[in-house]
Amino acid sequence: MSVVRDLRTLLRLTNFRRLLAVRLLSQSADGVYQVALATYVVFSPEKQTSPTAIASAMAVLLLPYSFIGPFAGVLLDRWQRRQVFLYGNLLRTALACGTAGLMLASAPDWLFYASALSVTAVNRFVLAGLSASLPRVVDAERLVVANSLSPTAGTVAATLGGGLAFGVRLVSSDSDAAVVALGALLYLCAALASLRMPRELLGPDTERTRLPLAAALTSTARGLAAGLRHLAERRPAAQALAAMTMMRFCYGAVTVTVFMLCRYAWSVTESQGLALLGLALVVSGAGFFTAAVLSPWAVGRFGPFGWMALCAGSAAVLVPALGLAFAPTPFLISAFILGLITQGTKIATDTVVQTTVEDAYRGRIFSLYDVLFNVAFVSAAAIAALMLPPDGRSTLLILMVAALYAALTLLLLRTKAVG
């Protein structure tokens, strides 16, 4: 198969393997850290979790940075991306250790959220930099395959990291701080792995790379405006980003639903709820992996917008068919499907953005991409908080998600026909 042959070729590329190693270590640490935060907020026995509490936690962790995210992209297009990976992961190591200390000290919630927000903020630089760097280590001919392997492998690594965190949490009670410390160790390994790449390898190609920070900050507004104008001139990239944002919104709404179902409707004890949520995470990760296998062929066969339309259309039919029972087994099947279609859409979107956006603008565009992810997810959590009952069973929410998928399918088919 050509996909298998291309994958073998990619893995023979030394710098691609090194960039992939940074991604795998970094995102596995993200998975550990995020699950530790989720279990601390949602499954702590002393906390009475509600959809509103989950939405509030997501807003505190994601929204403040979302307002400044596009500005980070301008800096990312000035700083050497290898150095972003090095110093960003070193900073996250220190900040995660601080979060663990706050857990042990039973610090006030606002201080805990401030620490977690700091780690999340640095994460935005690293993930956007990884996507922007990929075309520097892979030729254009194999970029679709690279977009299948690299981000999806990172997502699977995050899933495995999350599974490891769940396992540690189940084996030992009150171990959230230890799980966060494990995440800090993985962040340190990611920083050290970045040193295997030459400092200049990942770009960006701009004479302003070495501008002092103060000078870079003063030109942020102009750089952001230039990035938005560049995106407006690349209509396929803008359309792909809009589609991915809607898919992320739907995924977020279902995610909050699963949290509440695992916490109250499907379990009697905290351990049962954690085990079900961990299983859902693993099943969703299997969907991500399947998307990596199918997407290169599907994008080649249907085109990126055709593949996105097929993903959205499948979700429009299967989400209500499986979700309205509000039973664990159908929802686990749904988790696999949503993992597949969401990651499949992301692979197609990454490819569209990377092939239509110039290298000097990729950092700020991918930073904007990341912000749209955050805003969509938090918005979905807020809507879910208004619609979900305490046990998580809401027929109206499932039907709303299905309707959004159906509308998106029609829009994507129209985009493909016009294109």
C-alpha positions in Angstrom: 0.0 0.0 0.0 1.2 3.5 -0.8 0.3 4.8 2.6 2.4 2.1 4.4 5.3 2.9 2.0 5.0 6.7 2.7 4.9 6.0 6.4 8.0 4.0 6.2 9.7 6.8 4.2 8.7 9.4 6.8 10.0 7.4 9.7 13.4 7.1 7.8 13.6 10.9 7.9 15.9 11.7 10.9 14.5 15.2 11.6 10.9 14.1 11.2 11.5 11.3 13.8 13.1 13.9 16.2 10.2 16.3 15.8 7.8 13.4 16.3 9.6 12.4 19.5 9.2 15.9 20.9 5.5 15.8 20.0 4.9 12.4 21.6 6.7 13.2 24.9 5.0 16.7 25.1 1.5 15.5 24.4 1.8 12.4 26.6 2.7 14.8 29.4 -0.4 16.9 28.4 -2.6 13.8 28.7 -1.2 13.0 32.2 -1.6 16.6 33.3 -5.1 17.2 31.9 -6.5 14.0 33.4 -5.0 14.8 36.8 -6.8 18.2 36.6 -10.0 16.6 35.5 -10.1 14.0 38.2 -9.1 16.6 40.8 -12.0 18.9 39.7 -14.7 16.3 38.7 -14.0 13.2 40.8 -12.7 14.5 44.1 -15.1 13.1 46.8 -15.4 16.5 48.5 -16.5 18.3 45.3 -20.2 18.3 44.1 -19.6 18.3 40.4 -22.2 19.8 38.0 -22.2 20.7 34.3 -21.8 24.3 35.4 -18.7 23.5 37.5 -17.1 21.7 34.5 -17.9 24.6 32.2 -16.5 27.0 34.7 -13.3 25.0 35.0 -12.9 24.9 31.3 -13.5 28.6 31.0 -11.0 29.5 33.6 -8.3 27.2 32.1 -8.9 28.1 28.4 -10.7 31.4 27.8 -8.2 33.9 29.3 -5.5 32.6 27.0 -7.8 32.4 24.1 -8.1 36.2 24.1 -4.3 36.6 23.7 -3.7 33.5 21.6 -3.4 35.2 18.2 -0.7 37.5 19.7 1.3 34.4 20.6 1.3 33.4 17.0 3.1 36.6 16.0 5.8 35.8 18.6 5.9 32.3 17.3 6.7 33.6 13.8 9.7 35.5 15.3 11.1 33.0 17.7 13.1 30.0 16.6 10.6 27.1 16.9 13.3 24.7 18.3 13.9 27.1 21.2 10.1 27.4 21.8 10.1 23.6 22.3 13.1 23.7 24.6 12.2 26.6 26.9 8.5 26.0 26.7 8.8 22.5 28.0 11.3 23.5 30.7 8.9 26.2 31.8 6.0 23.7 31.9 8.1 21.3 34.0 8.5 24.0 36.6 4.9 25.1 36.5 3.6 21.6 36.7 5.7 21.0 39.8 4.1 24.1 41.3 0.6 22.7 40.5 1.5 19.5 42.4 2.6 21.5 45.4 -0.6 23.4 45.4 -2.6 20.2 45.4 -0.6 18.9 48.3 -1.1 22.1 50.2 -4.9 22.2 49.5 -4.4 25.7 48.1 -7.4 27.9 47.3 -9.1 27.1 44.0 -8.2 30.4 42.4 -4.5 29.8 43.0 -4.8 26.2 41.6 -6.6 27.4 38.5 -4.0 30.2 38.0 -1.2 27.6 38.0 -3.1 25.3 35.7 -3.8 28.2 33.3 -0.1 29.0 33.1 0.7 25.4 31.9 -2.1 25.6 29.4 -0.9 28.9 28.1 2.6 27.6 27.3 1.0 24.5 25.7 -0.5 26.8 23.1 2.9 27.9 21.9 4.2 24.3 21.8 1.3 22.7 19.9 1.1 25.6 17.3 4.9 25.4 16.8 4.7 21.6 16.2 2.2 22.0 13.4 4.0 25.0 11.9 7.3 23.1 11.9 6.1 20.0 10.1 6.6 21.3 6.5 10.2 22.0 7.5 11.0 18.3 7.9 8.7 16.7 5.3 8.4 17.3 1.6 5.1 18.6 0.2 4.4 15.3 -1.6 4.0 13.4 1.7 2.5 16.2 3.8 -0.9 14.6 4.0 0.6 11.4 5.3 2.7 13.4 7.8 -0.4 15.2 9.0 -2.0 11.8 9.6 0.9 10.3 11.5 2.3 13.2 13.5 -0.7 15.0 15.1 -2.6 11.7 15.4 0.3 10.0 17.0 0.5 13.0 19.4 -3.2 12.6 20.2 -2.7 8.9 20.8 0.2 9.7 23.1 -2.0 12.1 25.0 -4.6 9.4 25.3 -2.1 6.9 26.5 -0.7 9.5 29.0 -4.3 10.0 30.2 -4.8 6.3 30.5 -1.6 6.1 32.6 -2.9 8.9 34.8 -6.2 7.1 35.3 -4.4 3.9 36.2 -2.2 5.7 38.8 -5.3 7.5 40.2 -7.3 4.3 40.5 -4.5 2.3 42.2 -3.7 5.0 44.8 -6.3 7.4 46.3 -5.4 11.1 46.7 -2.6 10.7 44.1 -3.4 13.7 41.9 -0.2 15.5 42.9 1.9 12.4 42.1 0.2 12.2 38.7 1.0 15.9 38.0 4.6 15.3 39.0 4.7 12.5 36.4 3.5 14.9 33.8 6.3 17.3 34.9 8.9 14.6 34.3 7.6 14.0 30.8 7.7 17.7 30.0 11.4 17.6 31.0 12.0 14.7 28.7 10.3 16.6 25.8 12.6 19.6 26.4 15.7 17.4 26.3 14.5 15.6 23.1 14.3 19.0 21.3 18.0 19.4 21.7 18.6 16.6 19.2 17.5 19.0 16.4 19.7 21.8 15.0 18.7 25.2 16.4 17.9 26.7 12.9 16.2 23.7 11.4 12.5 24.5 12.1 12.5 28.2 11.1 10.7 30.4 10.6 12.2 32.0 7.5 12.2 35.6 8.5 14.9 38.2 9.1 13.0 39.3 12.2 13.5 36.0 14.0 16.1 37.6 16.4 14.2 40.8 17.2 14.3 41.6 20.9 11.1 40.7 22.7 10.1 44.3 23.4 10.3 45.1 19.6 8.4 42.0 18.8 5.6 42.9 21.2 5.2 46.4 19.8 4.6 45.0 16.3 2.1 42.3 17.5 -1.0 44.2 16.4 0.4 44.8 12.9 1.5 41.2 12.6 -1.9 39.9 13.7 -3.7 42.1 11.2 -1.3 40.8 8.5 -2.0 37.2 9.5 -5.8 37.7 9.4 -5.5 39.4 6.0 -3.4 36.5 4.7 -6.0 34.1 6.0 -8.8 36.0 4.3 -7.0 35.8 1.0 -6.8 32.0 1.4 -10.5 31.0 1.4 -10.0 27.2 1.6 -7.9 27.6 4.8 -10.6 29.9 6.3 -13.4 27.5 5.4 -11.5 24.5 6.8 -10.9 26.3 10.1 -14.6 27.2 10.3 -15.6 23.5 9.8 -13.1 22.2 12.3 -14.3 24.8 14.9 -17.9 23.5 14.5 -16.7 19.9 14.8 -14.8 20.8 18.0 -18.0 22.4 19.4 -20.0 19.2 18.9 -17.2 17.1 20.3 -17.1 19.4 23.4 -20.8 19.1 24.0 -20.6 15.3 23.9 -17.5 15.3 26.1 -19.3 17.2 29.0 -22.2 14.8 28.6 -19.9 11.8 29.0 -18.3 13.4 32.1 -21.7 13.8 33.8 -22.9 10.3 32.8 -19.7 8.7 34.1 -19.9 10.7 37.4 -23.5 10.1 38.2 -25.7 8.0 35.8 -23.4 5.0 35.1 -21.6 4.6 38.4 -22.1 4.2 42.1 -18.6 4.9 43.3 -15.9 7.3 42.2 -13.7 4.4 41.1 -16.4 3.1 38.8 -16.9 6.5 37.2 -13.1 6.9 36.7 -12.8 3.5 35.1 -15.7 4.2 32.6 -14.2 7.6 31.7 -10.8 6.0 31.2 -12.3 3.4 29.0 -14.1 6.1 26.9 -10.7 7.9 26.6 -9.0 4.7 25.3 -11.8 4.0 22.8 -11.7 7.5 21.5 -8.0 7.2 21.1 -8.6 4.1 19.0 -10.8 6.3 16.8 -7.9 8.8 16.4 -5.6 6.0 15.4 -8.1 4.7 12.8 -8.4 8.2 11.4 -4.6 8.3 10.8 -4.9 5.1 8.8 -7.9 6.1 6.7 -7.4 9.8 6.2 -4.5 9.7 3.6 -6.6 7.4 1.4 -9.8 9.3 2.1 -8.3 12.8 1.4 -6.8 11.4 -1.9 -10.1 9.8 -2.9 -12.6 12.5 -1.8 -10.5 15.6 -1.4 -10.1 17.3 2.0 -13.6 18.9 2.0 -15.2 15.7 0.7 -13.6 13.7 3.5 -14.7 16.3 6.1 -18.3 16.1 4.7 -18.3 12.3 5.0 -17.1 12.6 8.6 -19.7 15.2 9.5 -22.5 13.2 7.7 -21.6 10.0 9.5 -21.7 11.8 12.9 -25.1 13.3 12.0 -26.6 9.8 11.6 -24.7 7.9 14.3 -24.7 10.3 17.2 -28.5 10.2 17.8 -28.7 6.5 16.9 -26.2 5.6 19.5 -26.5 8.4 22.0 -30.2 8.6 22.7 -30.1 5.3 24.7 -27.8 7.0 27.2 -26.3 3.6 27.9 -22.5 2.9 28.4 -22.0 0.5 25.4 -23.6 2.7 22.7 -21.8 5.7 24.1 -18.5 3.9 23.9 -19.1 3.1 20.3 -20.0 6.8 19.8 -16.7 7.8 21.4 -14.8 5.7 18.9 -16.8 7.2 16.0 -16.4 10.8 17.2 -12.6 10.2 17.8 -12.3 9.0 14.2 -14.4 11.8 12.5 -13.0 14.6 14.6 -9.4 13.6 14.0 -10.1 12.8 10.4 -11.4 16.4 10.0 -8.4 17.8 11.8 -6.0 16.0 9.5 -7.7 17.4 6.5 -7.8 20.9 8.0 -4.1 20.8 8.9 -3.3 19.8 5.3 -5.4 22.6 3.8 -3.9 25.3 6.1 -0.3 24.1 5.6 -0.6 23.9 1.8 -2.3 27.3 1.4 -0.6 29.5 4.1 2.9 30.8 3.6 5.6 29.7 6.0 6.1 33.2 7.5 2.4 33.2 8.6 1.9 29.6 9.7 2.7 30.3 13.3 0.1 32.9 13.8 -2.5 31.0 11.7 -2.0 27.8 13.7 -2.2 29.9 16.9 -5.5 31.3 15.8 -6.5 27.7 14.9 -5.7 26.7 18.5 -7.7 29.6 19.9 -10.8 28.6 17.8 -10.4 25.1 19.3 -10.5 26.5 22.9 -13.4 28.9 22.3 -15.4 26.2 20.6 -14.9 23.7 23.4 -15.6 26.2 26.2 -18.7 27.4 24.3 -19.9 23.9 24.0 -19.4 23.3 27.7 -21.4 26.5 28.5 -24.3 25.4 26.3 -24.2 21.9 27.8 -24.3 23.4 31.3 -27.5 25.1 30.4 -29.1 22.0 28.8 -27.8 19.1 30.9 -29.7 17.7 33.9 -27.5 16.6 36.9 -27.2 13.0 35.6 -26.2 14.1 32.1 -29.2 12.7 30.2 -30.4 15.3 27.7 -32.2 14.2 24.5 -32.4 17.8 23.4 -28.6 18.2 23.5 -28.0 15.0 21.5 -30.5 16.2 18.8 -28.9 19.6 18.7 -25.4 18.1 18.1 -26.8 15.9 15.4 -28.5 18.9 13.7 -25.2 20.8 13.7 -23.4 17.9 12.1 -26.1 17.7 9.4 -25.9 21.4 8.7 -22.1 21.2 8.5 -22.3 18.3 6.1 -24.4 20.4 3.7 -22.0 23.3 3.9 -19.0 21.2 3.3 -20.6 19.5 0.3 -21.4 22.9 -1.2 -17.8 24.0 -0.5 -16.5 20.9 -2.3 -18.8 21.5 -5.3 -17.7 25.1 -5.6 -14.1 24.3 -5.2 
